[in-house]
Amino acid sequence: MILTKNMLHRRFSAVLEHWPGESFRAKFFDPQIPNGFLTFERDDSGKVSGIKLDFPPLLDVDFSELEIRRKNESVFRSLVTAY
């Protein structure tokens, strides 16, 4: 699985390796971006409701401050692409 966002440069793309449970290790293509983990959160019906990020801070970006929540189906489809 590859995590990417079309409008971002390839350096913010990562390969996701499954980790125990709902977690994945993200290994970024750009070696200057630290690898980290993301965990899919589910609502009461079992649908993915958000993503929790666990990455070391990158310069002035603190990934723990980001809150990723489901807005609609297309958001997740454009963010996560399976290969």
PyMOL Python script that loads the backbone (N, CA, C, O; Angstrom):
from pymol import cmd

cmd.read_pdbstr("""\
ATOM      1  N   MET A   1       0.853  -1.156   0.000  1.00  0.00           N
ATOM      2  CA  MET A   1       0.000   0.000   0.000  1.00  0.00           C
ATOM      3  C   MET A   1       0.904   1.225   0.000  1.00  0.00           C
ATOM      4  O   MET A   1       1.953   1.227   0.644  1.00  0.00           O
ATOM      5  N   ILE A   2       0.504   2.257  -0.714  1.00  0.00           N
ATOM      6  CA  ILE A   2       1.293   3.482  -0.780  1.00  0.00           C
ATOM      7  C   ILE A   2       0.439   4.633  -0.261  1.00  0.00           C
ATOM      8  O   ILE A   2      -0.697   4.814  -0.699  1.00  0.00           O
ATOM      9  N   LEU A   3       0.979   5.402   0.661  1.00  0.00           N
ATOM     10  CA  LEU A   3       0.313   6.592   1.173  1.00  0.00           C
ATOM     11  C   LEU A   3       0.815   7.767   0.360  1.00  0.00           C
ATOM     12  O   LEU A   3       2.021   7.993   0.269  1.00  0.00           O
ATOM     13  N   THR A   4      -0.091   8.507  -0.224  1.00  0.00           N
ATOM     14  CA  THR A   4       0.316   9.656  -1.034  1.00  0.00           C
ATOM     15  C   THR A   4      -0.823  10.660  -1.089  1.00  0.00           C
ATOM     16  O   THR A   4      -1.958  10.346  -0.732  1.00  0.00           O
ATOM     17  N   LYS A   5      -0.520  11.835  -1.527  1.00  0.00           N
ATOM     18  CA  LYS A   5      -1.522  12.864  -1.784  1.00  0.00           C
ATOM     19  C   LYS A   5      -1.124  13.503  -3.089  1.00  0.00           C
ATOM     20  O   LYS A   5      -0.029  14.054  -3.199  1.00  0.00           O
ATOM     21  N   ASN A   6      -1.991  13.441  -4.084  1.00  0.00           N
ATOM     22  CA  ASN A   6      -1.652  13.869  -5.432  1.00  0.00           C
ATOM     23  C   ASN A   6      -1.064  15.268  -5.510  1.00  0.00           C
ATOM     24  O   ASN A   6      -0.165  15.510  -6.315  1.00  0.00           O
ATOM     25  N   MET A   7      -1.551  16.189  -4.694  1.00  0.00           N
ATOM     26  CA  MET A   7      -1.066  17.553  -4.821  1.00  0.00           C
ATOM     27  C   MET A   7       0.272  17.771  -4.112  1.00  0.00           C
ATOM     28  O   MET A   7       0.879  18.832  -4.258  1.00  0.00           O
ATOM     29  N   LEU A   8       0.729  16.800  -3.362  1.00  0.00           N
ATOM     30  CA  LEU A   8       2.011  16.924  -2.680  1.00  0.00           C
ATOM     31  C   LEU A   8       3.109  16.304  -3.522  1.00  0.00           C
ATOM     32  O   LEU A   8       2.864  15.402  -4.323  1.00  0.00           O
ATOM     33  N   HIS A   9       4.298  16.789  -3.335  1.00  0.00           N
ATOM     34  CA  HIS A   9       5.455  16.239  -4.030  1.00  0.00           C
ATOM     35  C   HIS A   9       5.686  14.801  -3.588  1.00  0.00           C
ATOM     36  O   HIS A   9       5.279  14.415  -2.493  1.00  0.00           O
ATOM     37  N   ARG A  10       6.331  14.014  -4.427  1.00  0.00           N
ATOM     38  CA  ARG A  10       6.585  12.598  -4.141  1.00  0.00           C
ATOM     39  C   ARG A  10       7.308  12.400  -2.811  1.00  0.00           C
ATOM     40  O   ARG A  10       7.198  11.332  -2.209  1.00  0.00           O
ATOM     41  N   ARG A  11       8.038  13.396  -2.347  1.00  0.00           N
ATOM     42  CA  ARG A  11       8.782  13.209  -1.100  1.00  0.00           C
ATOM     43  C   ARG A  11       7.856  12.914   0.076  1.00  0.00           C
ATOM     44  O   ARG A  11       8.304  12.354   1.077  1.00  0.00           O
ATOM     45  N   PHE A  12       6.611  13.267  -0.016  1.00  0.00           N
ATOM     46  CA  PHE A  12       5.655  12.975   1.052  1.00  0.00           C
ATOM     47  C   PHE A  12       4.862  11.701   0.779  1.00  0.00           C
ATOM     48  O   PHE A  12       3.787  11.499   1.345  1.00  0.00           O
ATOM     49  N   SER A  13       5.391  10.847  -0.084  1.00  0.00           N
ATOM     50  CA  SER A  13       4.788   9.545  -0.341  1.00  0.00           C
ATOM     51  C   SER A  13       5.552   8.492   0.455  1.00  0.00           C
ATOM     52  O   SER A  13       6.763   8.599   0.650  1.00  0.00           O
ATOM     53  N   ALA A  14       4.827   7.477   0.908  1.00  0.00           N
ATOM     54  CA  ALA A  14       5.447   6.444   1.738  1.00  0.00           C
ATOM     55  C   ALA A  14       4.858   5.083   1.419  1.00  0.00           C
ATOM     56  O   ALA A  14       3.698   4.970   1.023  1.00  0.00           O
ATOM     57  N   VAL A  15       5.661   4.065   1.593  1.00  0.00           N
ATOM     58  CA  VAL A  15       5.184   2.690   1.526  1.00  0.00           C
ATOM     59  C   VAL A  15       4.686   2.329   2.917  1.00  0.00           C
ATOM     60  O   VAL A  15       5.359   2.584   3.916  1.00  0.00           O
ATOM     61  N   LEU A  16       3.496   1.733   2.971  1.00  0.00           N
ATOM     62  CA  LEU A  16       2.935   1.323   4.258  1.00  0.00           C
ATOM     63  C   LEU A  16       3.126  -0.174   4.433  1.00  0.00           C
ATOM     64  O   LEU A  16       2.710  -0.967   3.588  1.00  0.00           O
ATOM     65  N   GLU A  17       3.758  -0.554   5.535  1.00  0.00           N
ATOM     66  CA  GLU A  17       3.947  -1.960   5.883  1.00  0.00           C
ATOM     67  C   GLU A  17       3.013  -2.285   7.040  1.00  0.00           C
ATOM     68  O   GLU A  17       3.006  -1.594   8.059  1.00  0.00           O
ATOM     69  N   HIS A  18       2.221  -3.347   6.873  1.00  0.00           N
ATOM     70  CA  HIS A  18       1.265  -3.692   7.931  1.00  0.00           C
ATOM     71  C   HIS A  18       1.989  -4.009   9.222  1.00  0.00           C
ATOM     72  O   HIS A  18       3.008  -4.700   9.218  1.00  0.00           O
ATOM     73  N   TRP A  19       1.479  -3.519  10.295  1.00  0.00           N
ATOM     74  CA  TRP A  19       1.989  -3.719  11.641  1.00  0.00           C
ATOM     75  C   TRP A  19       0.853  -4.362  12.419  1.00  0.00           C
ATOM     76  O   TRP A  19      -0.259  -4.404  11.894  1.00  0.00           O
ATOM     77  N   PRO A  20       1.045  -4.854  13.606  1.00  0.00           N
ATOM     78  CA  PRO A  20      -0.054  -5.498  14.335  1.00  0.00           C
ATOM     79  C   PRO A  20      -1.291  -4.605  14.474  1.00  0.00           C
ATOM     80  O   PRO A  20      -1.188  -3.391  14.647  1.00  0.00           O
ATOM     81  N   GLY A  21      -2.442  -5.235  14.395  1.00  0.00           N
ATOM     82  CA  GLY A  21      -3.708  -4.522  14.569  1.00  0.00           C
ATOM     83  C   GLY A  21      -4.039  -3.642  13.379  1.00  0.00           C
ATOM     84  O   GLY A  21      -3.922  -4.068  12.230  1.00  0.00           O
ATOM     85  N   GLU A  22      -4.447  -2.427  13.654  1.00  0.00           N
ATOM     86  CA  GLU A  22      -4.857  -1.471  12.623  1.00  0.00           C
ATOM     87  C   GLU A  22      -3.722  -0.528  12.244  1.00  0.00           C
ATOM     88  O   GLU A  22      -3.968   0.501  11.615  1.00  0.00           O
ATOM     89  N   SER A  23      -2.494  -0.853  12.610  1.00  0.00           N
ATOM     90  CA  SER A  23      -1.359   0.046  12.403  1.00  0.00           C
ATOM     91  C   SER A  23      -0.532  -0.336  11.177  1.00  0.00           C
ATOM     92  O   SER A  23      -0.516  -1.485  10.736  1.00  0.00           O
ATOM     93  N   PHE A  24       0.146   0.665  10.654  1.00  0.00           N
ATOM     94  CA  PHE A  24       1.061   0.494   9.534  1.00  0.00           C
ATOM     95  C   PHE A  24       2.308   1.318   9.799  1.00  0.00           C
ATOM     96  O   PHE A  24       2.234   2.409  10.364  1.00  0.00           O
ATOM     97  N   ARG A  25       3.464   0.787   9.386  1.00  0.00           N
ATOM     98  CA  ARG A  25       4.699   1.568   9.441  1.00  0.00           C
ATOM     99  C   ARG A  25       4.842   2.265   8.102  1.00  0.00           C
ATOM    100  O   ARG A  25       4.739   1.629   7.053  1.00  0.00           O
ATOM    101  N   ALA A  26       5.077   3.554   8.130  1.00  0.00           N
ATOM    102  CA  ALA A  26       5.249   4.348   6.916  1.00  0.00           C
ATOM    103  C   ALA A  26       6.734   4.577   6.685  1.00  0.00           C
ATOM    104  O   ALA A  26       7.430   5.147   7.525  1.00  0.00           O
ATOM    105  N   LYS A  27       7.206   4.119   5.523  1.00  0.00           N
ATOM    106  CA  LYS A  27       8.601   4.330   5.131  1.00  0.00           C
ATOM    107  C   LYS A  27       8.594   5.280   3.938  1.00  0.00           C
ATOM    108  O   LYS A  27       8.239   4.901   2.822  1.00  0.00           O
ATOM    109  N   PHE A  28       8.995   6.519   4.199  1.00  0.00           N
ATOM    110  CA  PHE A  28       8.947   7.547   3.164  1.00  0.00           C
ATOM    111  C   PHE A  28      10.031   7.336   2.117  1.00  0.00           C
ATOM    112  O   PHE A  28      11.127   6.870   2.425  1.00  0.00           O
ATOM    113  N   PHE A  29       9.709   7.687   0.871  1.00  0.00           N
ATOM    114  CA  PHE A  29      10.674   7.577  -0.221  1.00  0.00           C
ATOM    115  C   PHE A  29      11.839   8.545  -0.012  1.00  0.00           C
ATOM    116  O   PHE A  29      12.978   8.242  -0.369  1.00  0.00           O
ATOM    117  N   ASP A  30      11.548   9.703   0.566  1.00  0.00           N
ATOM    118  CA  ASP A  30      12.589  10.696   0.838  1.00  0.00           C
ATOM    119  C   ASP A  30      13.272  10.334   2.157  1.00  0.00           C
ATOM    120  O   ASP A  30      12.614  10.322   3.197  1.00  0.00           O
ATOM    121  N   PRO A  31      14.589  10.034   2.140  1.00  0.00           N
ATOM    122  CA  PRO A  31      15.274   9.619   3.368  1.00  0.00           C
ATOM    123  C   PRO A  31      15.369  10.722   4.426  1.00  0.00           C
ATOM    124  O   PRO A  31      15.689  10.434   5.579  1.00  0.00           O
ATOM    125  N   GLN A  32      15.100  11.965   4.062  1.00  0.00           N
ATOM    126  CA  GLN A  32      15.154  13.062   5.034  1.00  0.00           C
ATOM    127  C   GLN A  32      13.886  13.153   5.881  1.00  0.00           C
ATOM    128  O   GLN A  32      13.856  13.858   6.889  1.00  0.00           O
ATOM    129  N   ILE A  33      12.852  12.444   5.471  1.00  0.00           N
ATOM    130  CA  ILE A  33      11.611  12.436   6.245  1.00  0.00           C
ATOM    131  C   ILE A  33      11.620  11.187   7.126  1.00  0.00           C
ATOM    132  O   ILE A  33      11.750  10.072   6.622  1.00  0.00           O
ATOM    133  N   PRO A  34      11.481  11.372   8.441  1.00  0.00           N
ATOM    134  CA  PRO A  34      11.568  10.217   9.348  1.00  0.00           C
ATOM    135  C   PRO A  34      10.387   9.263   9.180  1.00  0.00           C
ATOM    136  O   PRO A  34       9.249   9.686   8.978  1.00  0.00           O
ATOM    137  N   ASN A  35      10.679   7.985   9.268  1.00  0.00           N
ATOM    138  CA  ASN A  35       9.634   6.968   9.212  1.00  0.00           C
ATOM    139  C   ASN A  35       8.828   7.004  10.497  1.00  0.00           C
ATOM    140  O   ASN A  35       9.317   7.439  11.540  1.00  0.00           O
ATOM    141  N   GLY A  36       7.602   6.547  10.415  1.00  0.00           N
ATOM    142  CA  GLY A  36       6.750   6.539  11.596  1.00  0.00           C
ATOM    143  C   GLY A  36       5.614   5.552  11.415  1.00  0.00           C
ATOM    144  O   GLY A  36       5.679   4.655  10.576  1.00  0.00           O
ATOM    145  N   PHE A  37       4.577   5.729  12.211  1.00  0.00           N
ATOM    146  CA  PHE A  37       3.445   4.813  12.207  1.00  0.00           C
ATOM    147  C   PHE A  37       2.142   5.578  12.048  1.00  0.00           C
ATOM    148  O   PHE A  37       2.022   6.734  12.452  1.00  0.00           O
ATOM    149  N   LEU A  38       1.179   4.906  11.454  1.00  0.00           N
ATOM    150  CA  LEU A  38      -0.175   5.440  11.434  1.00  0.00           C
ATOM    151  C   LEU A  38      -1.129   4.318  11.789  1.00  0.00           C
ATOM    152  O   LEU A  38      -0.898   3.153  11.465  1.00  0.00           O
ATOM    153  N   THR A  39      -2.197   4.691  12.456  1.00  0.00           N
ATOM    154  CA  THR A  39      -3.180   3.720  12.906  1.00  0.00           C
ATOM    155  C   THR A  39      -4.559   4.169  12.439  1.00  0.00           C
ATOM    156  O   THR A  39      -4.960   5.312  12.660  1.00  0.00           O
ATOM    157  N   PHE A  40      -5.275   3.262  11.794  1.00  0.00           N
ATOM    158  CA  PHE A  40      -6.631   3.565  11.367  1.00  0.00           C
ATOM    159  C   PHE A  40      -7.560   3.424  12.560  1.00  0.00           C
ATOM    160  O   PHE A  40      -7.527   2.413  13.261  1.00  0.00           O
ATOM    161  N   GLU A  41      -8.388   4.433  12.791  1.00  0.00           N
ATOM    162  CA  GLU A  41      -9.371   4.402  13.867  1.00  0.00           C
ATOM    163  C   GLU A  41     -10.721   4.053  13.263  1.00  0.00           C
ATOM    164  O   GLU A  41     -11.031   4.465  12.146  1.00  0.00           O
ATOM    165  N   ARG A  42     -11.523   3.294  13.999  1.00  0.00           N
ATOM    166  CA  ARG A  42     -12.828   2.859  13.493  1.00  0.00           C
ATOM    167  C   ARG A  42     -13.956   3.382  14.378  1.00  0.00           C
ATOM    168  O   ARG A  42     -13.792   3.565  15.584  1.00  0.00           O
ATOM    169  N   ASP A  43     -15.108   3.618  13.743  1.00  0.00           N
ATOM    170  CA  ASP A  43     -16.283   4.035  14.505  1.00  0.00           C
ATOM    171  C   ASP A  43     -17.025   2.797  15.015  1.00  0.00           C
ATOM    172  O   ASP A  43     -16.554   1.674  14.834  1.00  0.00           O
ATOM    173  N   ASP A  44     -18.177   2.997  15.646  1.00  0.00           N
ATOM    174  CA  ASP A  44     -18.939   1.883  16.235  1.00  0.00           C
ATOM    175  C   ASP A  44     -19.399   0.858  15.201  1.00  0.00           C
ATOM    176  O   ASP A  44     -19.609  -0.309  15.532  1.00  0.00           O
ATOM    177  N   SER A  45     -19.558   1.297  13.939  1.00  0.00           N
ATOM    178  CA  SER A  45     -20.006   0.365  12.896  1.00  0.00           C
ATOM    179  C   SER A  45     -18.843  -0.340  12.214  1.00  0.00           C
ATOM    180  O   SER A  45     -19.060  -1.179  11.339  1.00  0.00           O
ATOM    181  N   GLY A  46     -17.604  -0.012  12.601  1.00  0.00           N
ATOM    182  CA  GLY A  46     -16.431  -0.665  12.039  1.00  0.00           C
ATOM    183  C   GLY A  46     -15.811   0.055  10.861  1.00  0.00           C
ATOM    184  O   GLY A  46     -14.787  -0.387  10.341  1.00  0.00           O
ATOM    185  N   LYS A  47     -16.417   1.171  10.422  1.00  0.00           N
ATOM    186  CA  LYS A  47     -15.847   1.938   9.317  1.00  0.00           C
ATOM    187  C   LYS A  47     -14.685   2.785   9.816  1.00  0.00           C
ATOM    188  O   LYS A  47     -14.672   3.238  10.960  1.00  0.00           O
ATOM    189  N   VAL A  48     -13.714   2.989   8.940  1.00  0.00           N
ATOM    190  CA  VAL A  48     -12.590   3.850   9.300  1.00  0.00           C
ATOM    191  C   VAL A  48     -13.111   5.266   9.507  1.00  0.00           C
ATOM    192  O   VAL A  48     -13.765   5.833   8.631  1.00  0.00           O
ATOM    193  N   SER A  49     -12.817   5.828  10.670  1.00  0.00           N
ATOM    194  CA  SER A  49     -13.303   7.170  11.003  1.00  0.00           C
ATOM    195  C   SER A  49     -12.184   8.201  11.030  1.00  0.00           C
ATOM    196  O   SER A  49     -12.438   9.405  11.024  1.00  0.00           O
ATOM    197  N   GLY A  50     -10.946   7.721  11.061  1.00  0.00           N
ATOM    198  CA  GLY A  50      -9.827   8.654  11.099  1.00  0.00           C
ATOM    199  C   GLY A  50      -8.505   7.911  11.077  1.00  0.00           C
ATOM    200  O   GLY A  50      -8.451   6.681  11.059  1.00  0.00           O
ATOM    201  N   ILE A  51      -7.449   8.695  11.080  1.00  0.00           N
ATOM    202  CA  ILE A  51      -6.098   8.143  11.095  1.00  0.00           C
ATOM    203  C   ILE A  51      -5.302   8.878  12.166  1.00  0.00           C
ATOM    204  O   ILE A  51      -5.283  10.108  12.201  1.00  0.00           O
ATOM    205  N   LYS A  52      -4.648   8.121  13.032  1.00  0.00           N
ATOM    206  CA  LYS A  52      -3.781   8.692  14.064  1.00  0.00           C
ATOM    207  C   LYS A  52      -2.340   8.538  13.580  1.00  0.00           C
ATOM    208  O   LYS A  52      -1.928   7.446  13.187  1.00  0.00           O
ATOM    209  N   LEU A  53      -1.573   9.634  13.608  1.00  0.00           N
ATOM    210  CA  LEU A  53      -0.188   9.622  13.151  1.00  0.00           C
ATOM    211  C   LEU A  53       0.764   9.586  14.333  1.00  0.00           C
ATOM    212  O   LEU A  53       0.546  10.262  15.338  1.00  0.00           O
ATOM    213  N   ASP A  54       1.810   8.802  14.209  1.00  0.00           N
ATOM    214  CA  ASP A  54       2.859   8.726  15.230  1.00  0.00           C
ATOM    215  C   ASP A  54       4.202   8.825  14.503  1.00  0.00           C
ATOM    216  O   ASP A  54       4.813   7.813  14.163  1.00  0.00           O
ATOM    217  N   PHE A  55       4.644  10.052  14.275  1.00  0.00           N
ATOM    218  CA  PHE A  55       5.887  10.340  13.562  1.00  0.00           C
ATOM    219  C   PHE A  55       6.734  11.286  14.392  1.00  0.00           C
ATOM    220  O   PHE A  55       6.192  12.129  15.108  1.00  0.00           O
ATOM    221  N   PRO A  56       8.050  11.166  14.311  1.00  0.00           N
ATOM    222  CA  PRO A  56       8.901  12.157  14.973  1.00  0.00           C
ATOM    223  C   PRO A  56       8.676  13.527  14.328  1.00  0.00           C
ATOM    224  O   PRO A  56       8.353  13.603  13.142  1.00  0.00           O
ATOM    225  N   PRO A  57       8.842  14.609  15.093  1.00  0.00           N
ATOM    226  CA  PRO A  57       8.694  15.940  14.507  1.00  0.00           C
ATOM    227  C   PRO A  57       9.667  16.139  13.341  1.00  0.00           C
ATOM    228  O   PRO A  57      10.794  15.644  13.368  1.00  0.00           O
ATOM    229  N   LEU A  58       9.222  16.859  12.335  1.00  0.00           N
ATOM    230  CA  LEU A  58      10.024  17.153  11.155  1.00  0.00           C
ATOM    231  C   LEU A  58      10.140  18.667  11.046  1.00  0.00           C
ATOM    232  O   LEU A  58       9.182  19.338  10.660  1.00  0.00           O
ATOM    233  N   LEU A  59      11.310  19.211  11.384  1.00  0.00           N
ATOM    234  CA  LEU A  59      11.537  20.658  11.392  1.00  0.00           C
ATOM    235  C   LEU A  59      10.432  21.339  12.177  1.00  0.00           C
ATOM    236  O   LEU A  59      10.396  21.218  13.401  1.00  0.00           O
ATOM    237  N   ASP A  60       9.529  22.050  11.515  1.00  0.00           N
ATOM    238  CA  ASP A  60       8.480  22.757  12.244  1.00  0.00           C
ATOM    239  C   ASP A  60       7.123  22.042  12.170  1.00  0.00           C
ATOM    240  O   ASP A  60       6.094  22.632  12.499  1.00  0.00           O
ATOM    241  N   VAL A  61       7.122  20.779  11.741  1.00  0.00           N
ATOM    242  CA  VAL A  61       5.878  20.017  11.646  1.00  0.00           C
ATOM    243  C   VAL A  61       5.818  19.004  12.788  1.00  0.00           C
ATOM    244  O   VAL A  61       6.693  18.148  12.922  1.00  0.00           O
ATOM    245  N   ASP A  62       4.786  19.114  13.596  1.00  0.00           N
ATOM    246  CA  ASP A  62       4.547  18.133  14.652  1.00  0.00           C
ATOM    247  C   ASP A  62       3.339  17.305  14.225  1.00  0.00           C
ATOM    248  O   ASP A  62       2.198  17.749  14.355  1.00  0.00           O
ATOM    249  N   PHE A  63       3.593  16.104  13.718  1.00  0.00           N
ATOM    250  CA  PHE A  63       2.535  15.276  13.168  1.00  0.00           C
ATOM    251  C   PHE A  63       1.471  14.918  14.197  1.00  0.00           C
ATOM    252  O   PHE A  63       0.328  14.642  13.831  1.00  0.00           O
ATOM    253  N   SER A  64       1.832  14.920  15.488  1.00  0.00           N
ATOM    254  CA  SER A  64       0.847  14.560  16.515  1.00  0.00           C
ATOM    255  C   SER A  64      -0.243  15.624  16.641  1.00  0.00           C
ATOM    256  O   SER A  64      -1.302  15.363  17.212  1.00  0.00           O
ATOM    257  N   GLU A  65       0.011  16.818  16.112  1.00  0.00           N
ATOM    258  CA  GLU A  65      -0.990  17.882  16.168  1.00  0.00           C
ATOM    259  C   GLU A  65      -2.038  17.755  15.065  1.00  0.00           C
ATOM    260  O   GLU A  65      -3.077  18.415  15.111  1.00  0.00           O
ATOM    261  N   LEU A  66      -1.763  16.905  14.075  1.00  0.00           N
ATOM    262  CA  LEU A  66      -2.710  16.728  12.973  1.00  0.00           C
ATOM    263  C   LEU A  66      -3.830  15.789  13.382  1.00  0.00           C
ATOM    264  O   LEU A  66      -3.585  14.752  13.997  1.00  0.00           O
ATOM    265  N   GLU A  67      -5.051  16.151  13.042  1.00  0.00           N
ATOM    266  CA  GLU A  67      -6.194  15.290  13.297  1.00  0.00           C
ATOM    267  C   GLU A  67      -6.840  14.974  11.957  1.00  0.00           C
ATOM    268  O   GLU A  67      -7.367  15.862  11.286  1.00  0.00           O
ATOM    269  N   ILE A  68      -6.794  13.705  11.574  1.00  0.00           N
ATOM    270  CA  ILE A  68      -7.342  13.285  10.290  1.00  0.00           C
ATOM    271  C   ILE A  68      -8.632  12.530  10.564  1.00  0.00           C
ATOM    272  O   ILE A  68      -8.613  11.462  11.176  1.00  0.00           O
ATOM    273  N   ARG A  69      -9.735  13.075  10.120  1.00  0.00           N
ATOM    274  CA  ARG A  69     -11.055  12.489  10.333  1.00  0.00           C
ATOM    275  C   ARG A  69     -11.752  12.296   8.997  1.00  0.00           C
ATOM    276  O   ARG A  69     -11.516  13.049   8.052  1.00  0.00           O
ATOM    277  N   ARG A  70     -12.612  11.284   8.919  1.00  0.00           N
ATOM    278  CA  ARG A  70     -13.377  11.014   7.701  1.00  0.00           C
ATOM    279  C   ARG A  70     -14.330  12.177   7.428  1.00  0.00           C
ATOM    280  O   ARG A  70     -15.103  12.592   8.291  1.00  0.00           O
ATOM    281  N   LYS A  71     -14.248  12.682   6.209  1.00  0.00           N
ATOM    282  CA  LYS A  71     -15.192  13.692   5.762  1.00  0.00           C
ATOM    283  C   LYS A  71     -16.177  13.043   4.796  1.00  0.00           C
ATOM    284  O   LYS A  71     -17.390  13.229   4.893  1.00  0.00           O
ATOM    285  N   ASN A  72     -15.619  12.277   3.863  1.00  0.00           N
ATOM    286  CA  ASN A  72     -16.440  11.493   2.937  1.00  0.00           C
ATOM    287  C   ASN A  72     -15.563  10.402   2.333  1.00  0.00           C
ATOM    288  O   ASN A  72     -14.351  10.384   2.550  1.00  0.00           O
ATOM    289  N   GLU A  73     -16.159   9.516   1.595  1.00  0.00           N
ATOM    290  CA  GLU A  73     -15.430   8.378   1.036  1.00  0.00           C
ATOM    291  C   GLU A  73     -14.266   8.794   0.141  1.00  0.00           C
ATOM    292  O   GLU A  73     -13.212   8.159   0.174  1.00  0.00           O
ATOM    293  N   SER A  74     -14.434   9.843  -0.655  1.00  0.00           N
ATOM    294  CA  SER A  74     -13.400  10.213  -1.628  1.00  0.00           C
ATOM    295  C   SER A  74     -12.122  10.698  -0.963  1.00  0.00           C
ATOM    296  O   SER A  74     -11.049  10.591  -1.556  1.00  0.00           O
ATOM    297  N   VAL A  75     -12.207  11.229   0.253  1.00  0.00           N
ATOM    298  CA  VAL A  75     -11.008  11.700   0.955  1.00  0.00           C
ATOM    299  C   VAL A  75     -10.057  10.536   1.189  1.00  0.00           C
ATOM    300  O   VAL A  75      -8.861  10.654   0.925  1.00  0.00           O
ATOM    301  N   PHE A  76     -10.568   9.421   1.679  1.00  0.00           N
ATOM    302  CA  PHE A  76      -9.722   8.279   1.975  1.00  0.00           C
ATOM    303  C   PHE A  76      -9.238   7.599   0.700  1.00  0.00           C
ATOM    304  O   PHE A  76      -8.114   7.099   0.654  1.00  0.00           O
ATOM    305  N   ARG A  77     -10.061   7.577  -0.319  1.00  0.00           N
ATOM    306  CA  ARG A  77      -9.650   6.969  -1.578  1.00  0.00           C
ATOM    307  C   ARG A  77      -8.498   7.748  -2.211  1.00  0.00           C
ATOM    308  O   ARG A  77      -7.604   7.139  -2.799  1.00  0.00           O
ATOM    309  N   SER A  78      -8.497   9.076  -2.106  1.00  0.00           N
ATOM    310  CA  SER A  78      -7.421   9.857  -2.699  1.00  0.00           C
ATOM    311  C   SER A  78      -6.176   9.860  -1.829  1.00  0.00           C
ATOM    312  O   SER A  78      -5.082  10.113  -2.333  1.00  0.00           O
ATOM    313  N   LEU A  79      -6.311   9.585  -0.530  1.00  0.00           N
ATOM    314  CA  LEU A  79      -5.173   9.598   0.377  1.00  0.00           C
ATOM    315  C   LEU A  79      -4.427   8.281   0.385  1.00  0.00           C
ATOM    316  O   LEU A  79      -3.197   8.269   0.421  1.00  0.00           O
ATOM    317  N   VAL A  80      -5.141   7.185   0.352  1.00  0.00           N
ATOM    318  CA  VAL A  80      -4.519   5.871   0.431  1.00  0.00           C
ATOM    319  C   VAL A  80      -4.825   5.094  -0.851  1.00  0.00           C
ATOM    320  O   VAL A  80      -5.986   4.863  -1.187  1.00  0.00           O
ATOM    321  N   THR A  81      -3.783   4.702  -1.551  1.00  0.00           N
ATOM    322  CA  THR A  81      -3.934   3.952  -2.794  1.00  0.00           C
ATOM    323  C   THR A  81      -3.274   2.597  -2.633  1.00  0.00           C
ATOM    324  O   THR A  81      -2.098   2.520  -2.276  1.00  0.00           O
ATOM    325  N   ALA A  82      -4.003   1.540  -2.886  1.00  0.00           N
ATOM    326  CA  ALA A  82      -3.438   0.185  -2.783  1.00  0.00           C
ATOM    327  C   ALA A  82      -2.779  -0.194  -4.086  1.00  0.00           C
ATOM    328  O   ALA A  82      -3.294   0.106  -5.163  1.00  0.00           O
ATOM    329  N   TYR A  83      -1.641  -0.853  -3.991  1.00  0.00           N
ATOM    330  CA  TYR A  83      -0.920  -1.355  -5.154  1.00  0.00           C
ATOM    331  C   TYR A  83      -0.827  -2.845  -5.075  1.00  0.00           C
ATOM    332  O   TYR A  83      -0.254  -3.476  -5.963  1.00  0.00           O
TER     333      TYR A  83
END
""", "prot")
cmd.dss("prot")
cmd.show_as("cartoon", "prot")
cmd.util.cbc("prot")
cmd.orient("prot")
